[in-house]
Amino acid sequence: MDIGRARTLRKHLTEAEQRLWQELKRRQLAGMKFRRQQLIGPFIVDFVCFERRVIVEVDGGQYAEQSQYDADRTRWLEAQGYRVLRFWNNEVLAQTDAVAQAILECVDRRV
């Protein structure tokens, strides 16, 4: 994956990613800067706070088909010192505040 692909993904967020981005952008969450669709090693992650090394992934229905890939990917990212949080699309859409609170709690713990 490359930077061009990450740029394309930034322009075409899913509905759930758009909703979550509204909570994360402009340092709205604990003053932390989040970036969307960022390249880390060989992977593009949905959202990342580099300062606290927290990655947030939003998974849709395709997750079941790629669960082994995602497990390997998560292990690699964690080996690089990141904490990976995963939320389902419907969870983000139906419980946006609870998801944002869970992210906030994780960011606060990783001082």
C-alpha positions in Angstrom: 0.0 0.0 0.0 1.2 3.5 -0.7 0.6 7.1 0.0 -1.6 7.5 -3.1 -3.9 4.8 -1.8 -4.1 6.5 1.6 -5.0 9.8 -0.1 -7.8 8.0 -2.0 -9.1 6.4 1.1 -9.1 9.8 2.9 -11.4 11.1 0.2 -13.8 8.2 0.4 -14.5 7.5 4.1 -17.4 5.2 5.0 -20.3 6.7 6.8 -19.1 5.3 10.1 -15.6 6.7 9.5 -17.1 10.1 8.6 -19.1 10.1 11.9 -16.0 9.2 14.0 -13.8 11.7 12.2 -16.3 14.4 13.3 -15.3 13.5 16.9 -11.6 13.1 16.4 -10.6 16.0 14.1 -9.3 19.4 15.2 -7.9 18.0 18.5 -11.5 17.7 19.9 -10.7 14.6 21.9 -8.4 15.4 24.9 -6.5 17.9 22.7 -4.9 15.0 20.9 -4.2 15.2 17.1 -5.6 12.3 15.1 -4.9 11.6 11.5 -7.0 9.6 9.2 -6.0 6.9 6.7 -2.3 7.0 7.6 0.4 4.7 6.3 2.3 2.9 9.1 4.8 0.4 7.8 3.1 -1.7 5.2 -0.4 -0.8 6.4 -2.9 2.0 6.2 -4.8 2.5 9.4 -8.2 4.3 9.7 -7.2 6.8 12.5 -4.0 7.2 14.5 -2.8 9.5 17.3 1.0 9.3 16.9 1.6 11.2 20.2 -0.1 8.5 22.3 0.4 5.6 19.7 -3.2 4.8 19.5 -4.8 3.4 16.4 -8.6 3.2 15.8 -10.0 0.8 13.3 -13.6 0.9 12.1 -14.7 -2.5 10.7 -17.5 -3.3 8.4 -19.1 -6.5 7.2 -16.0 -7.5 5.3 -14.2 -8.1 8.6 -15.2 -11.8 8.9 -13.5 -12.6 5.6 -10.2 -10.9 6.5 -10.1 -11.7 10.2 -6.7 -13.5 10.0 -5.2 -10.7 8.0 -6.4 -8.2 10.6 -5.1 -10.3 13.4 -1.7 -10.4 11.8 -1.8 -6.7 11.1 -2.8 -5.9 14.7 0.0 -8.0 16.0 2.5 -6.2 13.8 1.2 -2.8 14.8 1.3 -3.7 18.5 4.9 -4.9 18.1 5.6 -1.4 16.9 4.2 0.0 20.2 0.7 0.9 19.1 -2.5 0.1 20.9 -5.2 -0.9 18.4 -8.9 -0.3 19.1 -11.5 -1.8 16.9 -15.1 -0.8 16.5 -17.9 -2.1 14.2 -19.5 0.3 11.8 -22.9 -0.1 13.5 -21.3 0.5 16.9 -19.9 3.8 15.7 -23.1 4.9 14.0 -25.4 3.9 16.9 -23.2 4.8 19.9 -20.8 7.5 18.7 -20.5 9.1 22.1 -19.7 5.7 23.8 -17.1 5.0 21.1 -15.5 8.4 21.5 -15.5 7.9 25.3 -13.7 4.5 24.9 -11.1 6.2 22.7 -10.7 9.0 25.2 -10.1 6.6 28.0 -7.5 4.8 26.0 -5.7 8.0 25.1 -5.7 9.2 28.7 -4.2 5.9 29.9 -1.3 6.1 27.4 0.4 9.1 28.8 
